[in-house]
Amino acid sequence: MSKAVFSGDVIVSGGGLAGLTLALALHRAGLAVAVVDALALDARTAPAFDGRASALAYTSWRVLEAVGAADHLQPHARRIEDILVVDSRPLDGLKRGGPGPDQLHFDRREIHPEDDGEPLGWMAENRHTRLALARAADTAGLTVFAPARVTGMEDLGARARVTLDDGRMLEAAMVAACDGKASPLREQAVIRTFGRRYNQDALVLTVEHERDHQGVAYEVFMPAGPFAILPLPGKRSSLVWTERTAAAHALETMDEAGFQEALEARFGDFLGAVRPVSQRWRYPLGLRMAERFHAPRLALVGDAARAIHPIAGQGFNLGIRDAAALADGVVEAKRAGLDIGSEAVLGRYDRWRRTDSAALALGTDAINALFANDHAMIRTVRGLGLSMVDRIPAARRFFMRTAGGETGDLPALLRGEPLSL
Ligand SMILES: Cc1cc2nc3c(=O)[nH]c(=O)nc-3n(C[C@H](O)[C@H](O)[C@H](O)COP(=O)(O)OP(=O)(O)OC[C@H]3O[C@@H](n4cnc5c(N)ncnc54)[C@H](O)[C@@H]3O)c2cc1C
């Protein structure tokens, strides 16, 4: 039997957004960690690889600060100061130069009143977030194997062994599957998933507009799904334009003049002239949740544990919360001299994260069903609902704190406290 090329505390399979966040949190706390990714960093951060930009909740930003990635990301990120939620119909609402009456306004000063207080969140293109995490990993001296694909994991009793496609082996007390929504390690551990494919795809692109967005994020509910305008640095916004699958495909493949016309009709002119400045990407949408988040010596993290509808911009935020909760338990166990891959440690992580995940997975599913409905009575009721919440300051603050990730039992990293042994 050949010798393992790495023998330590934790092996992270998947150096995506969730995997690198977890690996950095553990490495900086003093654990011996190795990350494996199937793709080289250049491939994962190439402009065409991922067109998405993510809304990062303010507690997620605290985690990126604690793991040393926020400084690298800040020049490429934009604070979200306000969020406007609008219930609209095609060619309505924003088209007339601003949101209509059935709207809900979240203002960060209601929960963080200081002039330089925390924003509601930050917007950053995923490729910049990946690069910032990779730079932090480099600075911290994290061990990374890439490109290398994990082909299997074996439970050796007191340790776990991971095999790579080039035959190399790694050993550790536990393995974190951060290998995305199709998670090969989850499949290998025979953890079932449930969920469904929505008849919706998200078209994603970056646009430039004449006027400054002033850090306002817009979520416009349309009958086919939400249309989000999310502020990026400069006079640029990232669009998440949800349509039925066939319509999204048509938009994706439309010629430039036709697409410009469709864009203007949907976006309106409230930020002046608007034009695409990126290619168009299309993401099929679905809900997938693992029936459990752990197996012997294995923890599921990020999209490997659950992938949800982007309607609330929470997918990666949930992955960050997974990473923070798992790191909390693992560091505490290591400090106490306990087995970090034991059932006690991984079972606690599972219980902690599955409740929050189920609530958000079902919540986003229900909101999507409620708003992607053009029935006149339902429109009236949800318009009333938005206006009611808009009039109740305590309700607005509750929603802002929930979206910001500041609910329930917060792991130390979400409170902005670094971990150490
Ligand atoms: C349209 C859209 C908009 C979104 N907007 C937001 C938002 O605003 N805010 C938000 O929080 N979330 C958002 N999300 C969700 C977010 O993008 C995902 O939750 C996040 O990218 C998942 O990251 P991850 O690290 O878990 O998985 P991934 O990014 O899929 O990373 C998995 C990694 O594992 C590697 N890998 C896979 N198999 C192997 C293997 N066998 N061996 C080694 N490596 C392997 C891959 O190469 C990859 O690097 C959005 C999603 C969509 C579709």
The ligand as an SDF file (V2000), in Angstrom:
LIG
                    3D

 53 58  0  0  0  0  0  0  0  0999 V2000
  -28.9710   32.0620  -10.7740 C   0  0  0  0  0  0  0  0  0  0  0  0
  -28.4080   31.8590   -9.4120 C   0  0  0  0  0  0  0  0  0  0  0  0
  -28.1840   32.9540   -8.5870 C   0  0  0  0  0  0  0  0  0  0  0  0
  -27.6770   32.7820   -7.2970 C   0  0  0  0  0  0  0  0  0  0  0  0
  -27.5220   33.8810   -6.4870 N   0  0  0  0  0  0  0  0  0  0  0  0
  -27.0990   33.7060   -5.2130 C   0  0  0  0  0  0  0  0  0  0  0  0
  -26.9920   34.8260   -4.3190 C   0  0  0  0  0  0  0  0  0  0  0  0
  -27.2790   35.9760   -4.6790 O   0  0  0  0  0  0  0  0  0  0  0  0
  -26.5550   34.6010   -3.0440 N   0  0  0  0  0  0  0  0  0  0  0  0
  -26.2400   33.3450   -2.6060 C   0  0  0  0  0  0  0  0  0  0  0  0
  -25.8670   33.1970   -1.4330 O   0  0  0  0  0  0  0  0  0  0  0  0
  -26.3190   32.2720   -3.4320 N   0  0  0  0  0  0  0  0  0  0  0  0
  -26.7400   32.4150   -4.7060 C   0  0  0  0  0  0  0  0  0  0  0  0
  -26.8260   31.3270   -5.5400 N   0  0  0  0  0  0  0  0  0  0  0  0
  -26.3830   30.0050   -5.0490 C   0  0  0  0  0  0  0  0  0  0  0  0
  -24.8450   29.8390   -5.1160 C   0  0  0  0  0  0  0  0  0  0  0  0
  -24.3770   30.1820   -6.4040 O   0  0  0  0  0  0  0  0  0  0  0  0
  -24.4640   28.3930   -4.7800 C   0  0  0  0  0  0  0  0  0  0  0  0
  -25.0860   28.0300   -3.5660 O   0  0  0  0  0  0  0  0  0  0  0  0
  -22.9480   28.2590   -4.6180 C   0  0  0  0  0  0  0  0  0  0  0  0
  -22.2850   28.5970   -5.8070 O   0  0  0  0  0  0  0  0  0  0  0  0
  -22.5820   26.8190   -4.2400 C   0  0  0  0  0  0  0  0  0  0  0  0
  -21.2190   26.7560   -3.9230 O   0  0  0  0  0  0  0  0  0  0  0  0
  -20.5510   25.3610   -3.5180 P   0  0  0  0  0  0  0  0  0  0  0  0
  -19.1380   25.6880   -3.1680 O   0  0  0  0  0  0  0  0  0  0  0  0
  -21.3840   24.6300   -2.5230 O   0  0  0  0  0  0  0  0  0  0  0  0
  -20.6240   24.4690   -4.8420 O   0  0  0  0  0  0  0  0  0  0  0  0
  -19.8720   24.6790   -6.2430 P   0  0  0  0  0  0  0  0  0  0  0  0
  -19.6820   26.1130   -6.5410 O   0  0  0  0  0  0  0  0  0  0  0  0
  -20.6430   23.8380   -7.2120 O   0  0  0  0  0  0  0  0  0  0  0  0
  -18.4300   24.0550   -6.0180 O   0  0  0  0  0  0  0  0  0  0  0  0
  -18.1860   22.6800   -6.0630 C   0  0  0  0  0  0  0  0  0  0  0  0
  -16.6960   22.4720   -6.3380 C   0  0  0  0  0  0  0  0  0  0  0  0
  -16.4190   21.0740   -6.2110 O   0  0  0  0  0  0  0  0  0  0  0  0
  -15.5630   20.6870   -7.2550 C   0  0  0  0  0  0  0  0  0  0  0  0
  -15.7610   19.2300   -7.4440 N   0  0  0  0  0  0  0  0  0  0  0  0
  -16.8660   18.5920   -7.8890 C   0  0  0  0  0  0  0  0  0  0  0  0
  -16.6730   17.2550   -7.9110 N   0  0  0  0  0  0  0  0  0  0  0  0
  -15.3990   17.0600   -7.4460 C   0  0  0  0  0  0  0  0  0  0  0  0
  -14.6000   15.8980   -7.2160 C   0  0  0  0  0  0  0  0  0  0  0  0
  -15.0480   14.6420   -7.4550 N   0  0  0  0  0  0  0  0  0  0  0  0
  -13.3340   16.0540   -6.7370 N   0  0  0  0  0  0  0  0  0  0  0  0
  -12.8450   17.2980   -6.4740 C   0  0  0  0  0  0  0  0  0  0  0  0
  -13.5660   18.4340   -6.6850 N   0  0  0  0  0  0  0  0  0  0  0  0
  -14.8170   18.3060   -7.1430 C   0  0  0  0  0  0  0  0  0  0  0  0
  -15.9590   21.5520   -8.4470 C   0  0  0  0  0  0  0  0  0  0  0  0
  -14.9060   21.6770   -9.3820 O   0  0  0  0  0  0  0  0  0  0  0  0
  -16.2820   22.8760   -7.7470 C   0  0  0  0  0  0  0  0  0  0  0  0
  -15.1700   23.7440   -7.6900 O   0  0  0  0  0  0  0  0  0  0  0  0
  -27.3520   31.4710   -6.8320 C   0  0  0  0  0  0  0  0  0  0  0  0
  -27.5570   30.3640   -7.6580 C   0  0  0  0  0  0  0  0  0  0  0  0
  -28.0910   30.5470   -8.9270 C   0  0  0  0  0  0  0  0  0  0  0  0
  -28.3310   29.3290   -9.7960 C   0  0  0  0  0  0  0  0  0  0  0  0
  1  2  1  0
  2  3  1  0
  2 52  2  0
  3  4  2  0
  4  5  1  0
  4 50  1  0
  5  6  2  0
  6  7  1  0
  6 13  1  0
  7  8  2  0
  7  9  1  0
  9 10  1  0
 10 11  2  0
 10 12  1  0
 12 13  2  0
 13 14  1  0
 14 15  1  0
 14 50  1  0
 15 16  1  0
 16 17  1  0
 16 18  1  0
 18 19  1  0
 18 20  1  0
 20 21  1  0
 20 22  1  0
 22 23  1  0
 23 24  1  0
 24 25  2  0
 24 26  1  0
 24 27  1  0
 27 28  1  0
 28 29  2  0
 28 30  1  0
 28 31  1  0
 31 32  1  0
 32 33  1  0
 33 34  1  0
 33 48  1  0
 34 35  1  0
 35 36  1  0
 35 46  1  0
 36 37  1  0
 36 45  1  0
 37 38  2  0
 38 39  1  0
 39 40  1  0
 39 45  2  0
 40 41  1  0
 40 42  2  0
 42 43  1  0
 43 44  2  0
 44 45  1  0
 46 47  1  0
 46 48  1  0
 48 49  1  0
 50 51  2  0
 51 52  1  0
 52 53  1  0
M  END
$$$$
